Amino acid sequence: MTTRRDVLRLGGGLTAAGLAEALLVGPAAARPQLATPTTTGNTPDAAAWRELRRRLGPGAGLYRPEPGPENGEYGRLAPPDNLRYAHIEPAGIVACATPRDVQTAVRWAVDHGVPLAPRSGGHNYAGHSTTRGLLIHLRRMRAVTVSGERRLTVGGGATNSDVYEARAANLYFPGGRCPGVGVAGLTLGGGLGFNDRKWGLSCDRLLSTDVVLADGSLVRADARENTDLFWACRGGAGGNFGINTGFVYDSVPVAGLRATVFDLTFPLERALAVTEALQDLLAHDHAGDFDVRVGFSHPGTTPKDAAVMTVLGQRLGGERHLRKLLGRVLGLKPTRKVVEELPFWEAQDRLMDRDPATAMASKSLVPTVWLPPSTVQYIIDAVHDWRPGPGGGSGYVTLFAMGARSNDPAPDDTAFPHRAATWVIDIGTAWKPGTPDAEVRDLIHQTAVIHHALRHQLGTSAAYVNFPDPDLRHWQTAYYGDNHDRLATIKEHYDPHRVFDYPQAVGTSG
Ligand SMILES: Cc1cc2nc3c(=O)[nH]c(=O)nc-3n(C[C@H](O)[C@H](O)[C@H](O)COP(=O)(O)OP(=O)(O)OC[C@H]3O[C@@H](n4cnc5c(N)ncnc54)[C@H](O)[C@@H]3O)c2cc1C
């Protein structure tokens, strides 16, 4: 019998009242809480850890923060991608090789009252795949195989790069841009990429998934079995219902396809005209062949005038057509211009982003209207006026194009509710680990001010659950719209004792 346990809690956050006060009285008073996690769970003795090690299969490993030959593996597996949460060190890490290892780890953690967190790619923005208890790491379960005509079976620990590397069969499903992002986290929260306007979100291509539940059982969720769980696994976010050990996707044959990639940089003074032209183009691209990410960014380390606009994307098809389509944008004289037609897979490689890990925080919005010129100008000014502080923290607003096929499902067809979105807006900051707390608070406060302004200008608080914000109030509605109550009922059914828990887990109040 499982017992309810205390789990990792990230400390507080900027409350709505706090934000209102901060916005009223200015930056000096804005003090978002920095994450100060605490955890109260049982501390198993050495015999219990030995028992866990004995029960694991031959391909698995158990790593603890103690001197010895295995310490290197612990050090490699423990840090999350967001170094803001790197100080949260697990008491033990199970590197699972099979679903059975995952079952063993879950049962052991429950039996010993140890908090747990699953991790696949480790790219969660808000440290939700960190714990001071047992980290259940799926990275060894990364196989990608073809089954049936168009079915891609993907291990629960696979990343975007594993999927791209398994290209021999010329089968593709829409994934994300960063090679290290886990397919699990990406899919469970939705999944935006450069092909979602053409072929839907990652979660929209999911046919079935295997899940280890809180009682250690392994179940399948698809259109026939555990249908509510299947619905929840398409946008309800990772870490809520169980540990997904494998995914089967309906993939797209891409043999012979070509794409034209574009990578443009503009000075901010041309950003308004560029955004207008791009929005016009997106509004008329009903087939979803065209996809784009627009970045307004201040690099932080260099003077103000280094803030720029970047436009990165692709159109499925040849270069001549793309150049015609982008004519108005290219006419605005980018300072850097790459336009290149490539075979499909090479184009996806070109779009991959290999940014090194850093400490960061982000807020998001998901509007259903095109950005009016006044809002674009607000973003331009905010990024231009970004205050990096002595440590040189960067600031950015990134627009991820939505629409076309990614808006085809109804808001309650899957748990991902944002089916009338024009953009997903990511408002973020990154800083070097070791930057003083006061400076970090000021960076985060600047993102809060931008978020607050855009929320009012665009008339929405909707947010993307895969860009989680620990300071967000009313996150239940923001992430899930009207779907949260159904998700909470499903959570109650599959995980009544909240073995899978974190500060913004489905069904948490506040
Ligand atoms: C550099 C970078 C680039 C990104 N680019 C994109 C992008 O292009 N498009 C996009 O949509 N998003 C993007 N994201 C956001 C990304 O989708 C989310 O951070 C996603 O949750 C990461 O998944 P993960 O498996 O790497 O993360 P993890 O931190 O491993 O997991 C995320 C959450 O899911 C849980 N979890 C992990 N594995 C499992 C599992 N097997 N079963 C159940 N729960 C699990 C974790 O406990 C955690 O709560 C990006 C993030 C970063 C940092």
The ligand as an SDF file (V2000), in Angstrom:
LIG
                    3D

 53 58  0  0  0  0  0  0  0  0999 V2000
   17.2250   24.0980  -25.2000 C   0  0  0  0  0  0  0  0  0  0  0  0
   15.7600   23.7670  -25.2320 C   0  0  0  0  0  0  0  0  0  0  0  0
   15.1050   23.7270  -26.4420 C   0  0  0  0  0  0  0  0  0  0  0  0
   13.7360   23.4130  -26.4880 C   0  0  0  0  0  0  0  0  0  0  0  0
   13.1110   23.3830  -27.6970 N   0  0  0  0  0  0  0  0  0  0  0  0
   11.7990   23.0650  -27.7400 C   0  0  0  0  0  0  0  0  0  0  0  0
   11.1220   22.9710  -28.9820 C   0  0  0  0  0  0  0  0  0  0  0  0
   11.6990   23.1560  -30.0440 O   0  0  0  0  0  0  0  0  0  0  0  0
    9.7960   22.6640  -28.9660 N   0  0  0  0  0  0  0  0  0  0  0  0
    9.1230   22.4180  -27.8050 C   0  0  0  0  0  0  0  0  0  0  0  0
    7.9370   22.1330  -27.8460 O   0  0  0  0  0  0  0  0  0  0  0  0
    9.7450   22.4860  -26.6180 N   0  0  0  0  0  0  0  0  0  0  0  0
   11.0570   22.7880  -26.5620 C   0  0  0  0  0  0  0  0  0  0  0  0
   11.6810   22.8530  -25.3540 N   0  0  0  0  0  0  0  0  0  0  0  0
   10.9150   22.5420  -24.1560 C   0  0  0  0  0  0  0  0  0  0  0  0
   10.8340   21.0340  -23.9960 C   0  0  0  0  0  0  0  0  0  0  0  0
    9.8080   20.5200  -24.8090 O   0  0  0  0  0  0  0  0  0  0  0  0
   10.4770   20.6720  -22.5610 C   0  0  0  0  0  0  0  0  0  0  0  0
   11.4570   21.1850  -21.7230 O   0  0  0  0  0  0  0  0  0  0  0  0
   10.3770   19.1570  -22.4050 C   0  0  0  0  0  0  0  0  0  0  0  0
    9.5930   18.8680  -21.2910 O   0  0  0  0  0  0  0  0  0  0  0  0
   11.7330   18.5270  -22.2370 C   0  0  0  0  0  0  0  0  0  0  0  0
   11.6340   17.1340  -22.2130 O   0  0  0  0  0  0  0  0  0  0  0  0
   12.8270   16.2910  -21.6010 P   0  0  0  0  0  0  0  0  0  0  0  0
   12.4370   14.8660  -21.6670 O   0  0  0  0  0  0  0  0  0  0  0  0
   14.1070   16.7360  -22.2040 O   0  0  0  0  0  0  0  0  0  0  0  0
   12.8260   16.8400  -20.1200 O   0  0  0  0  0  0  0  0  0  0  0  0
   12.8330   16.1820  -18.6890 P   0  0  0  0  0  0  0  0  0  0  0  0
   13.3290   17.2780  -17.8250 O   0  0  0  0  0  0  0  0  0  0  0  0
   13.5460   14.8820  -18.6770 O   0  0  0  0  0  0  0  0  0  0  0  0
   11.2910   15.8950  -18.4200 O   0  0  0  0  0  0  0  0  0  0  0  0
   10.2990   16.8880  -18.5160 C   0  0  0  0  0  0  0  0  0  0  0  0
    9.1560   16.5020  -17.5700 C   0  0  0  0  0  0  0  0  0  0  0  0
    8.6460   15.2250  -17.9200 O   0  0  0  0  0  0  0  0  0  0  0  0
    8.9200   14.2620  -16.9060 C   0  0  0  0  0  0  0  0  0  0  0  0
    9.3970   13.0750  -17.5950 N   0  0  0  0  0  0  0  0  0  0  0  0
   10.5880   12.8790  -18.1850 C   0  0  0  0  0  0  0  0  0  0  0  0
   10.6280   11.6900  -18.7630 N   0  0  0  0  0  0  0  0  0  0  0  0
    9.4380   11.1180  -18.5630 C   0  0  0  0  0  0  0  0  0  0  0  0
    8.8900    9.8910  -18.9480 C   0  0  0  0  0  0  0  0  0  0  0  0
    9.5710    9.0200  -19.6760 N   0  0  0  0  0  0  0  0  0  0  0  0
    7.6190    9.6000  -18.5590 N   0  0  0  0  0  0  0  0  0  0  0  0
    6.8960   10.4790  -17.8260 C   0  0  0  0  0  0  0  0  0  0  0  0
    7.3860   11.6720  -17.4390 N   0  0  0  0  0  0  0  0  0  0  0  0
    8.6430   11.9900  -17.8160 C   0  0  0  0  0  0  0  0  0  0  0  0
    9.9350   14.8950  -15.9970 C   0  0  0  0  0  0  0  0  0  0  0  0
    9.8580   14.4170  -14.6670 O   0  0  0  0  0  0  0  0  0  0  0  0
    9.5820   16.3670  -16.1250 C   0  0  0  0  0  0  0  0  0  0  0  0
    8.4790   16.6720  -15.3100 O   0  0  0  0  0  0  0  0  0  0  0  0
   13.0300   23.1530  -25.2850 C   0  0  0  0  0  0  0  0  0  0  0  0
   13.7110   23.2060  -24.0650 C   0  0  0  0  0  0  0  0  0  0  0  0
   15.0510   23.5070  -24.0250 C   0  0  0  0  0  0  0  0  0  0  0  0
   15.7520   23.5800  -22.7040 C   0  0  0  0  0  0  0  0  0  0  0  0
  1  2  1  0
  2  3  1  0
  2 52  2  0
  3  4  2  0
  4  5  1  0
  4 50  1  0
  5  6  2  0
  6  7  1  0
  6 13  1  0
  7  8  2  0
  7  9  1  0
  9 10  1  0
 10 11  2  0
 10 12  1  0
 12 13  2  0
 13 14  1  0
 14 15  1  0
 14 50  1  0
 15 16  1  0
 16 17  1  0
 16 18  1  0
 18 19  1  0
 18 20  1  0
 20 21  1  0
 20 22  1  0
 22 23  1  0
 23 24  1  0
 24 25  2  0
 24 26  1  0
 24 27  1  0
 27 28  1  0
 28 29  2  0
 28 30  1  0
 28 31  1  0
 31 32  1  0
 32 33  1  0
 33 34  1  0
 33 48  1  0
 34 35  1  0
 35 36  1  0
 35 46  1  0
 36 37  1  0
 36 45  1  0
 37 38  2  0
 38 39  1  0
 39 40  1  0
 39 45  2  0
 40 41  1  0
 40 42  2  0
 42 43  1  0
 43 44  2  0
 44 45  1  0
 46 47  1  0
 46 48  1  0
 48 49  1  0
 50 51  2  0
 51 52  1  0
 52 53  1  0
M  END
$$$$
